[in-house]
Amino acid sequence: MKMQSGGHKIAVWVTGTLTVIVFVLLYAPVFISMLFSLVEIRQGKILWDTLSFSPYVTLWSNTSVTDALTNTAIVAIISVAASSVLAVILALYTEWEGAIGRRALELTIYLPFLLPPIVTGLALLVASAEMGLNRGLATVVLGHAVFVLAVAYRLVLTRLQALPRSLVEASFDLGASRWQTFRHVLMPHLASAVMTGAVLALTLSFDETLISTFVAGDQMTLPLRLWAMMRVGFTPEINALVTVVLLITILLAVIVAWRMKPKGTAEED
């Protein structure tokens, strides 16, 4: 028993050590960017006496950055709202017994998300050119909506398939119309899945760079602005912008993880 206990402790220690190493490797760049946004580096030396939050002040006084942030927010909100509505409509249709072309429709939904972003971006560029759409915020919104639709659709469909059909049947037996059944029976159960899908889609839209490169035209989103600023080297202002982007992304990821946490686990905690 003592040998088993000793082996268990060694396994726990090794696992814990590997976990710490993995987390250090994953998040060290985040902390390095945060550090270098506050202090200057000259000739490979960190100048601690230059510690200041002025790069953040300078960053937010930069109109190109604030305009890019505004564009990012507009694109994210509109594309996520559109993809959430489409996800509910498409999930209801594919679960309808008389749905035609269910598999082909799901392939169309998932394909832009599964393909390499460069292929999806190029396809959207060609499609927008054929439709006569000038590249700008409208095409970025379209590209992001197509890209994040798969995530929102999958979450809504999974929740819809988990609902017992007796709920809908009971609603119809009580004389409710299809709209009343959707509004008072289905939508309250789907709301949590729609919200979780929306937050996850918002995270993906906020960070999307490659697709935006093809369809943005002369408009800048925050990742594109960051990419353009990085070409001249890493300055404290760039590190400050990297830190802001990372913190927002981490916050959204934490919200998604919290939303997807099983209710039973939440209640036990």
N, C-alpha and C positions, 0 to 999 in steps of 0.2 A: 504493500500500500504506500510505503514511504517513497519507493522508486517511482510509482505512478504519480504521486503528488509532486515529486521533484520534476518529473518530465512535463507535467502540466504547467508548472511554474515557468520552466524554460520556454515552452511553446508560447505562453502568454507574453513573456518578456521579448522573445524574438518577434512575435507578431506586432507588439506595441512599438518596438524599435523601428521595424519596417514601415509601420503606419506614420510614425513621426518623420522619418526620412522622406517618404512620399509627399507628405503635407509641406515639408520645408521646400522640396524641389518645386512643388506646384505654386506655392504662394510667396516664395522668396522674391520673384520679380515684382510682385505687387508692392511689397514693403520697400524694395529698392527704389521703385518709381516714386513712392511716397516720400522716401528720405531725400532723394535727389531733387524733388520739387521744393524742398525747404532749404537745402544748402547747396553751395556751389562746389564744383570740382575743378581744380586747376593742376595741371601736370600730374594727374593721377592721385592727387591728395584731396581729401575732404576738408573743406574749410568750415569748421563748426561755428566760427564767429560770424558767418554769413547767414546763420539761421534766421529765416524770415518767411512770412506768409505773403509777401509782396507779389510773388509769381501768380498767386490766385487772384489777387486784386487786378494785376495787369491782364490776366487772362479774361476776366469778365468785363473789362473795359475794351476788349478787342471786339469790334462789331462783326468781324467775319466769323468769330467763334459763336457769338450770341445768335447771329443769323442762322448758322449751321445747326445750333441747338434747337432753334425755333422750327426749322425745316424738319429736323428729326422727330420732334414732338408731333408736328402736323401729320407727317407720313405714318408714324406709329399709331396714332389714335384713329385715323381714318382707315388704314389698312386692317387694323385689328378689329374695328367695329364691323367693317364689311365682311371680313373672313368669319367672324363669329355668327353673323346673321346667315351667311351662306352655309356655314357648318350645320346649323340647326335645320335649315331647309333641306339640305342634301341628306342629312342623317335620317330625317323623317321620310324622305322619299325612298331611300335605299332599304329602309325597314318596312316599307309598305309592301303588302303581298303582291300587288299588281305592278311593281316596279319593273321597267323595261331597261335592259342594258346596265344592270347593277354593277357587274364586274368591270365593264368598260368605263363606267363613270368613276368608280373607285380608283382605277388605274390612272385616269386623267387627274384625279385629285392628288394622288401620292407621287406621281412622276416628277413634278417640279422640285419637290422636297428631296427625293431620292437621288436625282441626277446631280452630278458635280455642279456647283454654283456657276462656274464659267460657262457651262453648256446652257443652263437655265437662263443666265443673263444674256447670252448671245441669241437664244431663241426669242426672248422677250424684245430684244433690240430689233430683230428682223420683223417680228410681228407688229411692233409699234410703227416701224417704217412702212410696212405694207398697208396699215390702216390709216396712214397719214398723220399720226400723232407726233407732235414735236416733243423731243426729250425734255423733261422737266419734272416738277413735283408730281404731276398727274401720272406719268409713266413709272415713277418710283413707287407711288402708292399702289399702282396696278401690279408691279413686280413683287412688292412685299406681300400684298394680299394673296397672290397666287402661291408664294413661297410658304407662308405660315398657315394657309388653309388646311393643309394635311394634319397639322398638330391639333388645331381646334376641332376639326371633323372627327379625328380619332377619339378624342376624349368625350365628345358629345355622343358619338355612336356607341361607345363602350357603356356609357351611363344609360343610354336608351335601351340597349339590349339587356341590361340588368334589371330593368323594370318589369314586373309581372304584367302580362297582357290583360289580366283580370281587371286592372285599374281602368283601362280604356273601355273594356266591355261593360263594366259596371256603370261607367259614365254614360255610355250610349243607352243602356237599359233604363237609366233614370231620365232619359229624354234630352240629354245635353247634345248640342250640335258639335260639329268637328272643331270649330273655333273655340267654343266653350271648353271642350275637352282639352284642347291644346293649352289654353290660357290658364285654366284652373286645376288641371290634373298633371299634364306633362311638364309644362314650363317650370313650376315650382321644384320638381325633381331634377330638372336639367340645369337649373340656375347655377348650382355649384360647379358643375362640369364646364359650363360656358365661361364662368368667371375664371376658373383655373386655366382653361385653354387660352383665354384672353391675356392673362398675365404672362403665360409662357410664350405666346405669340409676340407679346410686347417686348420680351427679352430678346427674342430672335430678331425682331425688326430693328430694335435699337442698335444691335451689333452688326447688322448685315452690311458688308462692304462690297464684295465682289459683284453681286447682282446690281447694286446701286451704281457701280462704276460704269456699267454698260448703258443704263437707262436714265442717269441723272442729268446728262447734258451739262449746262452751265450752273446748275443748282448744286449746292453743297449740303451734305448731311454731316453730322458730327464725326463719324468714322472717316469719311472722305477728307474732311478738313484736317483731321489728325494725320492721315496719311500724307497729305500735302505738306504739312508742317514738318514732318519727320525727314523730309528730303534735304533740309538744310542743317540737320544735326539735332541732337538732343539738348535742348535748352531747359532751364527750370520751368518755363511756361508750358513746354510740351509735356514734361513730366507731370505737371499739375493737371493738364488736360487728360493725360493717361490715367491719373489717379481718379479723377472725377468719373470718367467712363467706367473704370473698373468698379468703383464703389456703387454706382448706379446699377451696373450689371449684377453685382453680388447681392444687392438689396432685392432686385427683382427675382433672382434665383432663390433667395431665402423665402420670399413670399410664395413662390411656386411650391417649394418644398413643404411649407406650412399648409398651403391649401390642399396638397395631395396627401397629407398625413391622414391615415385612417381615423375615423371618428372614435372608434373604440380605444385606440391608443391615446388620443387626446384626452378622453374622459378618464383613462387610468392615470394619466399624468396629473 
